[in-house]
């Protein structure tokens, strides 16, 4: 199991491992991990594990609803708002379990529609460039968590590192983010 990309990797690894190893897997846990491309969704190993994958997302999930998935998800209450709910430490626990909700909120559903529309309009190469460039920029500071990445000192570090980034990559990022804004407006 794992959180965020770790949850995605746990499901991917379990789905792609040899059948004899997969048979020994009791459960795979993904905590607000993004979904998958058709490559994994159509693999026999993923299909075989569907009943053993336990996916948890916060009520305003963005990350956990990215891309595609076929396994059901459990919605968890959080003390944070928006993207800050990605922080596991904000998830509410009562006794030995999470505080569960029926479904994600309206804002999460809107972002899910917008992001899926946006991603469908990007080539694989563009998606890779956007993810890599955005990650490089946001991880250039001292941030360890999303809320820290958005603090002024870390945003300033991201802007400084943009000076060293490949101008073609920055152009792809800027163009893609403009498309994202359009997708959000269309989803409203």
PyMOL commands that set and color helices and strands:
alter all, ss='L'
color gray80, all
select helices_A, chain A and resi 5-16+19-22+38-41+44-52+63-65+82-86+88-90+106-120+124-138+146-149+152-162+167-187
alter helices_A, ss='H'
color red, helices_A
select strands_A, chain A and resi 2-3+28-31+53-58+73-76+93-94+97-98+100-101
alter strands_A, ss='S'
color yellow, strands_A
deselect
rebuild
show_as cartoon
